[in-house]
Structure formats: C-alpha cells, structure tokens
Amino acid sequence: MEISFGSLSIVLFIIAVVFVIKTINVVPQQHAWVVERLGKYHATLGPGLNIVLPFIDRIAYKHSLKEIPLDVPSQVCITKDNTQLQVDGILYFQVTDAMRASYGSSNYIAAITQLAQTTLRSVIGRMELDKTFEERDHINKAIVSAIDESAANWGVKVLRYEIKDLTPPNEILHAMQAQITAEREKRALIAASEGRRQEQINIASGEREASIARSEGEKQAAINRAQGEAAAILSIAEASAEAIRKTAGAIREPGGADAVNLKVAEQYVDAFAKLAKTNNSIIVPANLGDISTLIASAMQVAKAQPKV
C-alpha cells in the first residue's frame, strides 16, 4: 500500500511539472507565438512570460520577427529583344502579423519566392538587354512593389530585393565585349583628334599673339623714330634760328656790316677759285672796280654755291 502511495505521488508530481511547463511559456525577443484554443486561433504571445491553459491551448505557430534574407533561385528570363538572361537575386522580408502569416498562406516563404520569380520575368520581359544592366534599381523597386502588395495578406512585409547576377549567353557576352572594345577605340580616336585640334588652335593663337606683338613693336619703333627725327629737325631749326638771330645781332653792332662785307668778299674770291677748276660758266659784272657791285656779285656767287 505504501508503494502504491509513493507511485501515486510521483505521478502527481510529474503531472504537476507537465502542467507548469504547459502553463508557463517564455517567448524570446523578436518572436511571436500563435496560440490556438481547441483548434481555433486564440491569441498571439509577445516576448516575455506568458501563461496558457494546458491541454486546452497549444502553441500552433512560432514566427521570427527579424529581417529574413531569402535566396531566390536562378531562372532564365526573356528580354524584350528576345535575349535569354540568367537572373538570380535575394529577397529581404519580415513577418509583421503573426496571425496572418500563420493562416494567410500555407507556406508564405514559397509563395514569396514564386511571386518574386514571376514578377522578375514580367519586369525583364518589358526591357531590352542593355537596359537590364543599366536599370537594376528600377527592377529591384518594381519587384518589391509588386510583391509587397500581395504579401500584405500573408502578414509579411517585403523590404527590398537585390539582383545578384545577370548572365547573358556566351555569344552575347562576346558581342558585348566587342562593342565595348570598339567604343573605347572610338573614344580614343576622338580624344586624339580633339588633342590635335586643340594643338592647332594653340599654335594659331600663339602665332596670332606673336604677330600682334611684332606689329605693336614695329609700330612703337616707327613712332619712336618719327619722334626722334622730329626732335632732331626741331633742334636743327632752333639752332639755325638762334644762329640767324645772333648773326643779325652781330650785324647791327658797330663794324658788323664791314665784317659781313669782308666775309662775302672772301666767299666771292673762294667761289671764283673753285670755278677756275671747272668748266662752269658765270656772269660777272662789267665794272669790277665798283666795290659795291663786287660785293653784291660776290654775295650772289656765295648764295649759288652749295653749303658744305
């Protein structure tokens, strides 16, 4: 009888432990547990200590509320210009409603994956091959927008989609490489021609500036020569005028006229001496005894001789 009582105690203890375990549930941070009561949705347990009725309530679903990366399998897409393109990507999503994630879809992960693939094929099919490489951001945003609208019914929020790789066929890759090479060669030729053009412009500009500088120098030199000649002429004229003034002043002094007559007579005699050495003809006065006539004739002869 004692053995039966001890066994009963052990059984009761085990039942109590199981009852406590079933009653008390600790939900981790960033998790949500869905509780069903008698097969029907009852509540969603948040992080922390939660109490449920054992054998009546049960934890039906456990969801992580963290951001989850989902690898979307690679697939072949056909572009608008009928080119096959191997595309794979990665999708980031987060469970925002544990109840809808439990009952909105039998497998929301598979549903999101399939929807991402079909949407990707649709978006790629509306674009040409070159545009698919240029507009990755547009493709990513279009896929997120299309999936997020449907995923809201499954309690899931699609955060972003990233294309990992776009792989065209090998012959397309070779053609693209040839196109890139040709484009680079074209840019190199254009750059070389632009360099030669700029060189010619620089040479012409330099020659133009040098010509302007030479002409300015010649102009300034001519101006300087003209100014020098004008200054020389002015100096000679001023000196001649000063000499004439001094001569006139000397003539007006006593004995000045006699000196002039003597100078004229000397020049007269000198002029006749020079004429004697040449075949020039000269008219002389008939009355050489008349001194005044002689002086006047000598003055005429002096004026006719070139100045030395």
PLY file of the C-alpha trace (Angstrom):
ply
format ascii 1.0
element vertex 308
property float x
property float y
property float z
element edge 307
property int vertex1
property int vertex2
end_header
0.00 0.00 0.00
2.91 2.30 0.73
4.40 1.52 -2.63
1.20 2.45 -4.38
1.01 5.74 -2.47
4.60 6.59 -3.40
3.99 5.81 -7.04
0.89 7.98 -6.97
2.94 10.83 -5.53
5.48 10.54 -8.27
2.77 10.51 -10.90
1.13 13.53 -9.40
4.46 15.33 -9.25
5.14 14.57 -12.90
1.66 15.76 -13.83
2.24 18.98 -11.88
5.57 19.58 -13.63
3.98 18.97 -17.00
1.09 21.25 -16.07
3.51 24.02 -15.10
5.53 23.55 -18.27
2.41 23.69 -20.39
1.08 26.68 -18.48
4.15 28.93 -18.48
5.75 29.92 -21.79
8.66 32.30 -22.27
8.73 33.91 -25.72
12.17 35.22 -26.89
12.68 38.79 -28.05
11.68 39.48 -31.70
9.47 36.39 -31.80
5.71 35.87 -31.85
3.87 32.66 -31.00
0.33 31.91 -32.16
-1.94 30.16 -29.63
-4.92 28.04 -30.65
-7.64 27.15 -28.17
-9.48 23.99 -29.04
-8.27 24.25 -32.64
-9.22 27.90 -33.10
-6.99 30.98 -33.12
-6.97 32.48 -29.66
-4.05 34.91 -29.21
-0.55 35.94 -30.25
2.06 35.77 -27.50
4.64 38.52 -27.40
8.17 38.42 -25.96
8.37 37.58 -22.24
6.46 35.34 -19.78
3.05 34.12 -20.96
0.51 31.78 -19.33
-1.79 29.47 -21.30
-4.25 26.77 -20.34
-2.61 23.37 -20.68
-4.33 20.72 -22.77
-6.79 23.40 -23.97
-4.40 25.95 -25.51
-1.49 24.96 -27.71
1.34 26.81 -29.43
0.43 26.29 -33.07
2.97 28.52 -34.85
6.22 30.23 -33.94
7.42 33.15 -36.04
10.60 35.22 -36.02
10.02 38.95 -36.42
13.58 39.60 -37.57
14.51 40.58 -41.11
14.98 37.38 -43.10
17.08 37.03 -46.31
15.55 34.69 -48.85
17.62 33.41 -51.75
15.52 33.44 -54.92
16.61 30.58 -57.22
18.23 31.44 -60.54
15.95 31.43 -63.58
16.02 32.22 -67.29
14.20 35.38 -68.36
13.46 36.57 -71.91
14.10 40.25 -72.62
12.06 42.47 -74.94
14.59 41.90 -77.75
14.28 38.09 -77.35
17.54 37.50 -75.48
17.81 34.86 -72.78
19.12 36.16 -69.49
20.06 34.11 -66.42
18.96 36.06 -63.35
19.18 35.33 -59.64
18.61 37.54 -56.64
17.98 37.77 -52.93
14.83 38.99 -51.18
14.62 40.53 -47.72
11.33 40.30 -45.84
9.93 40.50 -42.31
6.88 38.99 -40.60
4.73 41.84 -39.33
1.49 39.97 -38.50
1.97 36.53 -36.93
-1.72 35.60 -37.21
-1.87 36.31 -40.97
1.49 34.63 -41.51
0.01 31.52 -39.86
-3.35 31.41 -41.63
-2.97 33.64 -44.71
-0.88 31.13 -46.65
0.06 27.53 -46.19
3.70 28.46 -46.91
4.35 32.17 -47.22
8.07 31.64 -47.94
7.31 29.51 -51.01
4.60 31.97 -52.06
7.01 34.92 -51.82
9.67 33.02 -53.77
7.31 32.11 -56.59
5.87 35.61 -56.75
9.38 37.11 -56.90
10.30 34.85 -59.82
7.16 35.55 -61.83
7.40 39.30 -61.20
11.06 39.29 -62.22
10.24 37.54 -65.51
7.49 40.09 -66.17
9.73 43.09 -65.48
12.65 41.74 -67.53
10.29 40.92 -70.42
9.40 44.62 -70.78
13.03 45.74 -71.08
15.75 45.41 -73.69
19.01 43.67 -72.82
21.10 46.83 -72.46
18.50 48.41 -70.17
18.57 45.45 -67.77
22.18 46.25 -66.90
21.56 49.98 -66.60
18.33 49.89 -64.57
18.91 47.38 -61.80
17.48 49.78 -59.25
14.30 50.09 -61.30
13.97 46.30 -61.48
14.51 45.92 -57.73
11.91 48.56 -56.87
9.36 47.13 -59.32
9.68 43.66 -57.80
9.38 44.94 -54.22
6.31 47.00 -55.12
4.59 44.07 -56.84
5.36 41.51 -54.11
4.63 43.75 -51.17
1.04 44.32 -52.27
0.26 40.60 -52.26
2.45 39.74 -49.28
0.46 42.09 -47.05
-2.31 39.44 -46.97
0.21 36.94 -45.64
1.36 39.15 -42.77
4.72 39.73 -44.45
6.47 42.99 -45.32
8.89 42.83 -48.29
11.74 45.22 -47.53
13.95 45.04 -50.61
15.10 42.89 -53.49
18.62 42.80 -54.89
19.74 41.22 -58.17
22.89 39.25 -57.51
23.80 38.40 -61.09
22.68 38.94 -64.67
24.27 36.45 -67.05
23.54 36.59 -70.81
24.58 33.77 -73.19
28.25 33.44 -74.14
27.74 34.74 -77.69
26.02 37.83 -76.29
28.92 38.32 -73.89
31.41 38.16 -76.77
29.35 40.64 -78.79
29.13 43.00 -75.82
32.87 42.76 -75.27
33.50 43.58 -78.95
31.11 46.53 -78.69
32.87 47.81 -75.59
36.26 47.48 -77.31
35.01 49.36 -80.38
33.51 52.07 -78.19
36.77 52.52 -76.32
38.73 52.70 -79.57
36.25 55.30 -80.83
36.68 57.39 -77.68
40.47 57.11 -78.04
40.33 58.36 -81.65
38.03 61.20 -80.67
40.31 62.17 -77.81
43.36 62.11 -80.13
41.60 64.27 -82.73
40.47 66.69 -80.06
44.05 66.88 -78.85
45.33 67.64 -82.35
42.56 70.21 -82.83
43.43 71.91 -79.57
47.11 71.84 -80.53
46.38 73.60 -83.84
44.23 76.15 -82.03
47.00 76.81 -79.54
49.61 77.16 -82.32
47.40 79.55 -84.31
46.64 81.55 -81.20
50.33 81.75 -80.35
51.24 82.88 -83.86
48.46 85.47 -83.79
49.65 86.85 -80.47
53.27 86.86 -81.68
52.26 88.71 -84.88
50.33 91.27 -82.85
53.29 91.71 -80.55
55.68 92.18 -83.52
53.37 94.70 -85.18
53.00 96.58 -81.91
56.78 96.62 -81.58
57.25 97.85 -85.14
54.57 100.48 -84.61
56.24 101.70 -81.45
59.66 101.69 -83.15
58.28 103.77 -86.05
56.71 106.18 -83.58
59.98 106.44 -81.70
61.93 107.05 -84.97
59.43 109.69 -86.08
59.59 111.37 -82.71
63.41 111.26 -82.84
63.53 112.73 -86.36
61.02 115.42 -85.39
63.07 116.25 -82.32
66.25 116.39 -84.46
64.60 118.64 -87.06
63.28 120.86 -84.31
66.70 121.05 -82.70
68.35 121.93 -86.06
65.68 124.54 -86.77
66.10 126.05 -83.32
69.89 126.09 -83.76
69.57 127.72 -87.22
67.14 130.28 -85.86
69.48 131.01 -82.98
72.41 131.41 -85.39
70.40 133.76 -87.57
69.39 135.78 -84.52
72.99 136.01 -83.37
74.16 136.95 -86.89
71.51 139.64 -87.14
72.54 140.96 -83.76
76.19 141.00 -84.77
75.40 142.92 -87.97
73.58 145.59 -86.02
76.63 146.15 -83.83
79.34 148.74 -84.92
81.55 147.28 -87.64
79.22 144.38 -88.17
78.30 145.35 -91.75
82.00 145.64 -92.66
82.64 142.21 -91.28
79.83 140.85 -93.34
81.11 142.53 -96.48
84.59 141.12 -95.77
83.15 137.62 -95.30
81.18 137.92 -98.54
84.28 139.08 -100.38
86.22 136.08 -99.07
83.49 133.77 -100.22
83.44 135.55 -103.59
87.16 135.02 -104.11
86.86 131.40 -102.93
83.97 130.82 -105.32
85.96 132.16 -108.27
88.85 129.90 -107.26
86.57 126.90 -107.43
85.10 128.00 -110.73
88.54 128.19 -112.20
88.95 124.45 -111.65
85.71 123.57 -113.50
84.14 124.31 -116.87
81.19 126.16 -115.33
80.19 129.47 -116.84
79.39 132.51 -114.73
78.24 136.02 -115.46
80.37 138.70 -113.77
79.72 142.43 -113.62
81.45 144.57 -116.22
82.58 147.15 -113.69
84.75 145.21 -111.30
86.10 148.45 -109.84
82.82 149.16 -108.21
83.24 147.60 -104.81
79.54 147.60 -104.01
78.86 145.86 -107.26
81.68 143.45 -106.50
80.27 142.71 -103.08
76.79 142.22 -104.47
78.15 139.93 -107.17
80.18 138.05 -104.58
77.09 137.61 -102.44
75.18 136.25 -105.45
78.04 133.81 -106.14
78.16 132.75 -102.50
74.46 132.06 -102.50
74.79 129.98 -105.68
77.49 127.70 -104.18
76.32 124.66 -102.23
76.78 124.75 -98.49
79.46 122.48 -97.06
0 1
1 2
2 3
3 4
4 5
5 6
6 7
7 8
8 9
9 10
10 11
11 12
12 13
13 14
14 15
15 16
16 17
17 18
18 19
19 20
20 21
21 22
22 23
23 24
24 25
25 26
26 27
27 28
28 29
29 30
30 31
31 32
32 33
33 34
34 35
35 36
36 37
37 38
38 39
39 40
40 41
41 42
42 43
43 44
44 45
45 46
46 47
47 48
48 49
49 50
50 51
51 52
52 53
53 54
54 55
55 56
56 57
57 58
58 59
59 60
60 61
61 62
62 63
63 64
64 65
65 66
66 67
67 68
68 69
69 70
70 71
71 72
72 73
73 74
74 75
75 76
76 77
77 78
78 79
79 80
80 81
81 82
82 83
83 84
84 85
85 86
86 87
87 88
88 89
89 90
90 91
91 92
92 93
93 94
94 95
95 96
96 97
97 98
98 99
99 100
100 101
101 102
102 103
103 104
104 105
105 106
106 107
107 108
108 109
109 110
110 111
111 112
112 113
113 114
114 115
115 116
116 117
117 118
118 119
119 120
120 121
121 122
122 123
123 124
124 125
125 126
126 127
127 128
128 129
129 130
130 131
131 132
132 133
133 134
134 135
135 136
136 137
137 138
138 139
139 140
140 141
141 142
142 143
143 144
144 145
145 146
146 147
147 148
148 149
149 150
150 151
151 152
152 153
153 154
154 155
155 156
156 157
157 158
158 159
159 160
160 161
161 162
162 163
163 164
164 165
165 166
166 167
167 168
168 169
169 170
170 171
171 172
172 173
173 174
174 175
175 176
176 177
177 178
178 179
179 180
180 181
181 182
182 183
183 184
184 185
185 186
186 187
187 188
188 189
189 190
190 191
191 192
192 193
193 194
194 195
195 196
196 197
197 198
198 199
199 200
200 201
201 202
202 203
203 204
204 205
205 206
206 207
207 208
208 209
209 210
210 211
211 212
212 213
213 214
214 215
215 216
216 217
217 218
218 219
219 220
220 221
221 222
222 223
223 224
224 225
225 226
226 227
227 228
228 229
229 230
230 231
231 232
232 233
233 234
234 235
235 236
236 237
237 238
238 239
239 240
240 241
241 242
242 243
243 244
244 245
245 246
246 247
247 248
248 249
249 250
250 251
251 252
252 253
253 254
254 255
255 256
256 257
257 258
258 259
259 260
260 261
261 262
262 263
263 264
264 265
265 266
266 267
267 268
268 269
269 270
270 271
271 272
272 273
273 274
274 275
275 276
276 277
277 278
278 279
279 280
280 281
281 282
282 283
283 284
284 285
285 286
286 287
287 288
288 289
289 290
290 291
291 292
292 293
293 294
294 295
295 296
296 297
297 298
298 299
299 300
300 301
301 302
302 303
303 304
304 305
305 306
306 307
